[in-house]
C-alpha cells in the first residue's frame, strides 16, 4: 500500500471521528436507549434446606427486578432530604435489623417498635410488621417511606426524584418493559429484593448436613431447645422453645402474647390495633431466631439487651393476662426450671443459628 493511500485513509478516519465527536449528546443518549431493553430473565432462589419461599404470582423474581429493588433499598433518595435509606435501619451485618432499641427517622424522631430483621420473608407470609398491618410485602415496603417517624417522604416526591435519574429509568425499563415510574412499581421492586434475601447457611444448618459438629454446650442447648417442658420431672425438663419458634426457619406465622406485661397494663396493644379483636391484645408476630445473636435488642420494644435476659424472662418472668399464650401460662407456677448452666447452653445453641455467609453475601450489599 502506498504512503499516499495510507495518508488518505488516515485523513478519512479522522474526518469520520470528527463528525461523530461533534454530534450532540442526545444522539448518543438515543443510541444508548436503544440498547436498554426489557429483560425478564428469572432470578433463581436457593433456599434449601428451607421450604421454597412463596413468591407472588404477579411479581415473579427477575434478575433486573431484584437489582432494581436492591438499588431502591439502599438509596436515600427515597427519604425526605435524601438523608436515609431502608438500609439505614436494616443493616446487613446486623441481620438486616437495627441494634438501636428504636430507629431514628430523618427528623430525629424515634420509632415506636424495634426494627424487624429482613430475611426468609417468603416462608412465613402472614402479614408484615410486628402487628401484621401490611398484608403484602409490597405494601410494607412503601409504609416506612411515608411514615413521619421514619423516612417522612411522599410517594409522589419519590417518583418525581426517580424520574430525574436516567439510571433508574433504564432499570425500570429492564424490569417492567417501560420507563414509566410509579409508586406501585417501586413497591414491587422492593418486594422482589426483600424476597431474594435468604439465610440458610448457619452452623446449625451445616451440622444437620453432617458437615460440622456442635460443641458439648451447643448440643446441650439444642436438647433443651427441643425437649418438652415437664414440671414433674425437673432433671429431664426442657424449654419447649420450638412450640413457638419451630420449623426450619425457627419462627412462625402466628401472633402471640409472650407475657411481657400483665393485663391491663399493656404497654403496646400489638395485633389488636389492626384487628380490633380483644383476643389480639398484646399479641405480636413470632419472629425467626435465625441470626438472633447478631441483632439485639430483643422483643418488639427492644427491652432486653442480651439473650440471657430473654431466656430469663421465659424462665421466671412471664406475666399473666387473658391473651397470654396457653403454653406459657402453664409455666407460671414453676417457671421453666432452667439453671444458669442451662441458660448458658441455650445461648450457645442460639449462636449456632448465625449465618455468617448471609451477613456478608455480596448479592445483598449496597450496589452503589
C-alpha positions in Angstrom: 0.0 0.0 0.0 1.5 3.4 -1.0 2.2 6.1 1.6 -0.3 8.3 -0.3 -3.1 5.8 0.1 -2.3 5.3 3.8 -2.4 9.1 4.3 -5.8 9.3 2.6 -7.2 6.5 4.8 -5.9 8.2 7.9 -7.5 11.6 6.8 -10.8 9.9 6.1 -10.8 8.1 9.5 -10.0 11.4 11.3 -12.9 13.1 9.5 -15.3 10.4 10.5 -14.2 10.6 14.1 -14.5 14.4 14.0 -18.1 14.2 12.6 -19.2 11.9 15.3 -17.4 13.8 18.1 -19.3 16.9 17.0 -22.7 15.3 17.4 -24.8 16.5 20.4 -25.0 14.2 23.4 -28.8 13.5 22.8 -27.9 11.4 19.8 -25.5 9.3 21.9 -28.2 9.0 24.6 -30.7 7.9 22.0 -28.3 5.2 20.9 -27.9 4.1 24.5 -31.6 4.0 25.0 -32.0 1.6 22.1 -29.8 -0.8 24.0 -31.9 -0.7 27.1 -34.5 -3.5 26.8 -37.0 -5.4 28.9 -35.2 -8.4 30.4 -37.5 -11.0 32.1 -34.6 -13.4 32.9 -35.7 -15.2 36.1 -33.9 -14.9 39.4 -33.4 -18.3 40.9 -33.6 -18.6 44.7 -31.6 -21.3 46.5 -33.4 -21.6 49.8 -32.6 -25.3 50.5 -32.9 -26.9 53.0 -35.7 -24.4 53.9 -39.1 -24.7 52.3 -39.5 -22.9 48.9 -40.5 -19.3 49.5 -43.9 -18.2 48.4 -43.4 -15.8 45.6 -46.5 -13.7 44.4 -47.8 -14.9 41.1 -47.9 -11.4 39.8 -44.4 -10.5 40.9 -42.1 -13.4 40.0 -38.5 -12.6 40.7 -36.3 -11.5 37.8 -32.6 -10.6 37.8 -33.4 -7.0 36.8 -36.3 -6.7 39.3 -34.2 -7.8 42.2 -31.4 -5.4 41.1 -33.9 -2.5 40.9 -35.2 -3.3 44.4 -31.7 -3.5 45.7 -30.9 -0.1 44.3 -34.0 1.4 45.9 -33.4 -0.3 49.2 -30.0 1.4 49.6 -30.9 4.8 48.0 -31.5 7.7 50.5 -33.3 9.4 47.6 -36.5 7.7 48.9 -36.5 9.8 52.1 -37.1 13.4 52.8 -33.9 15.4 52.3 -32.3 12.3 50.8 -31.0 11.6 54.3 -31.9 8.0 54.9 -32.5 4.7 53.1 -34.2 1.5 54.0 -30.8 0.1 54.8 -30.2 2.8 57.4 -32.4 0.8 59.8 -31.9 -2.6 58.3 -28.2 -3.2 58.3 -26.9 -6.4 56.7 -24.2 -7.1 59.2 -26.8 -6.8 62.0 -29.1 -9.3 60.3 -30.8 -6.6 58.3 -32.1 -5.1 61.6 -31.1 -2.1 63.8 -29.0 -2.6 67.0 -30.6 0.5 68.4 -33.6 0.0 70.6 -35.7 2.3 68.4 -34.5 3.6 65.0 -34.2 7.3 64.4 -36.1 8.8 61.4 -34.9 11.6 59.2 -36.3 14.2 61.6 -34.5 12.6 64.6 -37.7 11.1 66.0 -37.8 7.6 67.4 -39.9 4.8 66.0 -42.3 3.0 68.3 -41.0 -0.5 67.9 -37.7 -2.3 67.3 -36.7 -2.7 63.6 -37.5 -6.2 62.4 -35.0 -8.4 60.6 -35.3 -8.9 56.9 -34.7 -12.4 55.6 -36.7 -15.5 54.5 -39.8 -13.3 54.2 -41.4 -15.7 51.7 -41.5 -18.5 54.3 -43.9 -17.0 56.8 -46.1 -14.6 54.7 -48.9 -13.9 57.1 -48.7 -10.2 57.3 -45.7 -7.9 57.9 -44.6 -5.7 60.7 -44.9 -6.7 64.4 -48.6 -6.3 64.2 -49.2 -7.6 60.6 -50.7 -4.4 59.4 -49.3 -4.9 55.9 -50.9 -7.9 54.1 -48.2 -8.0 51.4 -44.5 -7.2 51.3 -45.1 -4.6 48.6 -47.4 -2.7 50.9 -44.9 -3.0 53.8 -42.1 -1.6 51.6 -43.9 1.7 51.0 -45.1 2.4 54.5 -41.8 3.5 56.1 -41.2 5.9 53.2 -44.4 7.8 54.2 -44.2 7.4 58.0 -43.4 10.8 59.7 -41.3 8.9 62.2 -39.2 7.2 59.6 -38.4 8.4 56.1 -41.1 11.1 56.0 -41.5 11.4 52.3 -44.4 11.3 49.9 -44.7 8.7 47.2 -45.3 11.5 44.7 -41.9 13.1 45.5 -40.2 9.8 45.4 -41.5 9.2 41.9 -40.5 12.7 40.8 -37.0 12.3 42.1 -36.5 8.9 40.4 -37.8 10.3 37.1 -34.8 12.6 37.1 -32.3 9.8 37.1 -31.7 8.1 33.8 -30.1 5.1 35.5 -33.5 4.4 37.2 -35.5 5.0 34.1 -33.3 2.4 32.4 -33.6 -0.1 35.2 -37.4 0.3 35.3 -37.4 -0.4 31.6 -35.3 -3.6 32.1 -37.6 -4.7 34.9 -41.1 -3.7 33.7 -40.7 -3.0 30.0 -41.4 0.7 30.4 -39.5 3.7 31.6 -42.6 4.8 33.4 -42.0 5.0 37.2 -44.9 4.6 39.7 -45.1 4.0 43.4 -46.7 0.7 42.7 -43.6 -0.4 40.7 -41.3 0.9 43.5 -43.2 -1.4 45.9 -43.0 -4.4 43.6 -39.2 -3.9 43.1 -38.6 -3.6 46.8 -40.7 -6.7 47.3 -38.6 -8.6 44.9 -35.3 -7.7 46.5 -36.5 -8.4 50.1 -37.9 -11.8 48.9 -34.4 -12.6 47.5 -32.7 -12.3 50.9 -32.2 -15.8 52.1 -30.5 -17.0 55.3 -29.9 -20.8 55.2 -26.2 -21.4 55.9 -25.8 -21.3 59.7 -23.5 -23.6 61.7 -26.6 -25.5 62.7 -27.6 -25.9 59.0 -24.1 -27.3 58.4 -24.5 -29.6 61.5 -27.7 -31.0 60.1 -25.9 -31.6 56.8 -23.2 -33.6 58.6 -20.5 -31.0 57.8 -19.6 -29.8 61.3 -20.0 -30.8 64.9 -21.6 -28.9 67.7 -19.7 -28.3 71.0 -21.0 -30.1 74.1 -22.6 -26.9 75.3 -24.3 -26.3 72.0 -25.6 -29.8 72.0 -27.0 -29.5 75.5 -28.6 -26.2 74.4 -30.1 -28.0 71.4 -31.6 -30.7 73.6 -33.1 -28.1 75.9 -34.5 -26.1 73.0 -36.4 -29.1 71.6 -37.2 -31.0 74.7 -40.7 -30.6 76.2 -41.2 -28.7 79.4 -42.1 -31.1 82.3 -42.5 -29.6 85.7 -43.0 -33.0 87.2 -39.5 -34.1 86.0 -37.2 -31.2 86.5 -34.0 -33.1 85.6 -35.4 -34.0 82.2 -37.5 -30.9 81.6 -36.6 -28.7 78.6 -37.7 -25.4 77.3 -40.2 -26.4 74.6 -38.8 -23.4 72.7 -39.8 -25.0 69.4 -43.5 -24.7 70.2 -43.3 -21.1 69.2 -40.0 -20.8 67.3 -40.2 -24.1 65.3 -39.6 -25.4 61.9 -36.6 -24.9 59.7 -36.9 -21.1 60.0 -37.1 -21.2 63.8 -40.2 -18.9 63.6 -43.9 -18.9 63.0 -46.5 -17.0 61.0 -48.6 -16.6 64.2 -49.1 -13.7 66.6 -48.7 -14.5 70.3 -48.7 -12.7 73.7 -45.4 -13.9 75.3 -46.1 -12.4 78.7 -44.1 -9.2 78.7 -46.7 -7.2 80.5 -49.6 -8.1 82.8 -53.1 -7.0 82.0 -54.4 -4.4 82.0 -51.0 -2.6 81.9 -50.1 -3.5 78.3 -47.5 -1.0 77.0 -48.4 -1.9 73.4 -51.7 -3.5 72.2 -50.0 -5.1 69.2 -52.1 -7.0 66.8 -55.3 -5.7 68.4 -54.6 -2.3 66.8 -55.1 -3.9 63.4 -57.9 -6.4 64.0 -59.8 -4.7 66.9 -60.2 -8.2 68.3 -59.9 -8.2 72.1 -58.2 -11.6 71.9 -55.3 -10.0 70.0 -54.3 -7.6 72.8 -50.6 -7.6 73.3 -50.0 -10.2 70.6 -47.1 -9.8 68.2 -45.5 -11.6 65.3 -43.4 -14.6 66.3 -40.1 -13.8 64.7 -37.4 -16.2 63.4 -34.5 -16.9 65.7 -32.0 -17.2 62.9 -29.2 -14.7 63.3 -30.7 -13.7 66.7 -27.3 -13.4 68.3 -26.3 -10.5 66.0 -29.4 -8.3 66.2 -30.1 -7.2 69.8 -32.0 -5.7 71.5 -34.9 -8.1 71.7 -38.7 -8.1 71.7 -41.0 -5.7 69.9 -39.9 -2.9 72.2 -36.2 -3.8 72.5 -36.5 -4.1 76.3 -33.9 -6.9 76.6 -30.3 -6.3 75.7 -29.0 -9.9 75.9 -30.1 -13.4 75.1 -29.6 -14.3 78.7 -32.2 -11.7 79.7 -34.6 -13.1 77.1 -34.3 -16.7 78.4 -34.6 -15.5 82.0 -37.9 -13.8 81.0 -39.3 -17.1 79.8 -37.7 -18.9 82.8 -39.2 -16.8 85.6 -40.6 -13.5 84.2 -43.9 -14.4 82.4 -46.7 -12.0 83.2 -50.3 -13.3 83.3 -53.1 -11.9 81.1 -56.2 -13.1 79.3 -54.4 -13.2 76.0 -51.2 -14.9 77.2 -50.1 -17.9 75.1 -51.6 -21.0 76.5 -48.3 -22.9 76.9 -46.6 -20.0 78.6 -49.5 -19.7 81.1 -48.7 -23.3 82.2 -45.1 -22.4 83.1 -46.0 -19.5 85.5 -46.3 -21.6 88.7 -42.8 -23.1 88.5 -41.0 -21.2 85.7 -39.0 -23.3 83.1 -36.8 -24.7 85.9 -33.6 -23.6 84.0 -30.4 -23.1 86.0 -27.5 -20.9 85.0 -25.7 -23.6 83.1 -28.7 -24.5 81.1 -29.3 -20.8 80.2 -25.7 -20.6 79.1 -26.1 -23.8 77.0 -29.3 -22.4 75.3 -27.5 -19.2 74.4 -24.6 -21.3 72.9 -27.1 -23.1 70.8 -28.8 -19.9 69.6 -25.4 -18.7 68.5 -25.3 -21.6 66.1 -28.2 -20.1 64.2 -26.0 -17.2 63.0 -25.4 -17.3 59.2 -22.1 -15.7 58.5 -22.5 -16.1 54.8 -25.8 -14.2 54.8 -24.2 -11.4 56.8 -21.6 -10.8 54.1 -23.3 -12.0 50.9 -22.4 -9.6 48.2 -25.8 -10.1 46.5 -27.4 -8.2 49.3 -24.8 -5.4 49.7 -25.0 -1.7 48.7 -24.9 -1.7 44.8 -23.7 1.9 44.6 
